[in-house]
């Protein structure tokens, strides 16, 4: 896995206004017309292709965009290109985690977010397994952050994760 910075170069009204800003891997432009519509970026792998990321659910399947100017934007879920270079990456707090074959990654969560989030996530866990994305929605939190908090709780013995098709589903630890 490699890590590069997302360079948000501009916010524009039209996709046609974005191209002049996209020069290097990780350069990005946000297209907004009242609300975020697209994130256009140069592919982080260096193949020199522009990757359009739809942020407007009215236009079909869309990614969720979590924007914090002080901490950088986050996109969920990951971007996995099925054409061209077929790269797979996560945009998380203004950084791009470009996967190799391992799909292992270190989290990019600001310290002031992680501690309180772990406690909030633990409070939301029930006896039934629930997908981390559902937990994130209930907390109005970034799904990548919640997934990491859940796995942190599992490592600490304060939660359990399902297996197989229940992977990424979390619950309170089973009573002994």
N, C-alpha and C positions, 0 to 999 in steps of 0.2 A: 504494500500500500504506500502511496506517496501522498504528501500533503502540500497543497499550494493555496495561495490566497485568492479569493474571489475579488476581482477589481471592479466594483460597481462604478462605471464611468459616467453614467447619466441616467436621467429619467426623461423619456420622450413621449409624445402623443401617438406616434405611428411607428409601425415596424420598419417602414422605409427610412425613417430618420435614425435608425440604430447603426447601420453598417459602418459609418465613418468612425465610430467609437471602438469597434471590435478589431483589434490588431494582434493581440497575443493570447496564448492559452490562459483562460481564467478571466479575461475581460468580459464584462457583462453590462447590459443595458436593460432597464426596467421600462416596459411600455405600460403607461397608465392613462386611462380616460375615465376619471371618476373613481376608479379602483384599479388595482393591479390586473393587467390582462396577460402579459407575457414577460418572461425573463429570457432574453436572447443572450447567448454567450458563445464565446469561442471555446470549442471543446478543450477540456483540460489535458487531453492526451497529446495535443500538439498536431493533430491531423489537419488543422486549419479549416475545419467545418464549423458553421454556425449551428448551435443546438437551440432549437426553440422549445421553451418549457411553458406550457399553457397553465395559467394561473386563474382562468375564468371558467368556472364550472358550467356556465351557460353555453359554452362552446364545446362541450363534451368532457371526457375524462380530464381532470385537472389535478395539478399538484397544489398542495397547501403552502402558502408563503407566510412565514412568521418574520416580521420585520422589526428590528431594533437598530436604529442608526448607530447607537453607541456600542453595540455588540455584534453587528453584522446580521445579514439575513440568513434564514434557514428555510430550506425547501424539504417537504415531505410528500411522498416517499422518495427513495433514491431514484436516480436517473439511470436507466439501463438502456443504452442505445441498441436497437435491433437491426440497424443498418450501419454502413460505413465501418468505422473502427470498432464498433460494438463495445465501447467503453462503459464502465459502471462506476458511478460515483455518488457521493452524498455531499450536499451543500449544508453546512452546519456552522452557525455563527460566523458567517463570512469566510469560511475556509472550505476547500474542496478536498475531500478524501477520495482519491482515485484508487479503486481496488485493483489488485493483481489477482492471482488465483486463490489467495487465502481468505479473503473477506473478513479478516481480523482487523480491528481498528481500536484505537484509543479514543476515548470520548473527548469532546471539546466543549466542556460545560464550565462556564465561569463559576468560581468558587462560591460567590455570593448567591448563586442559584441552586447549587447541588444540595447543600445541607438542608435548607428548608424544604426542598422538593422531596427529598427522601422521606422526611417525616409526613408530608402531605400524602405521598403515594401510599405509605404504609397504612395511614388512616383510611384510605379508600379500598384497600384490599378486603375481600370477603372470603367466605369459605369456598365459593365457586370460582373456577378459573375464568379470568376475564382478559381479553386481549389488551396489550399495553396502549393501543391507539384509543380504545374506549376509555381507559383510565385517563389518558391525556386530555381527551375531550371534556371529561367531567371536571378536570382541574384547570381547563383553559391553558394547557401547558404544551410545550413542544414535544411531539412524540418521541424524537430521538432521546431527549432528556429523560422522559419517563421510562423508556426501555432500559436505559442505563441505570436509573434509580432502582427499577425492579430487579435487575440482575445484581446490583449491589446488595439489595436486601436478601436475595437468594444466597449469595456468598456468605452473608452474615448470619444465615439461619433464621432470618425474620420473614421469609416468604418462600414460596415454592413455585417452580415453573413446570408447566406441562411438557410432555414429550410428543414426538411424532407430529400429528396434525394440531396438537395443542401447544406446540412450541410458540413462544412469545405470548402465552397466556399465563397469568400470574394470579396467585391467591395467598391467603394466610397459610402458614405452615400447618400441616396436619397435627392434630392433638395427639399426644403420646400417652 
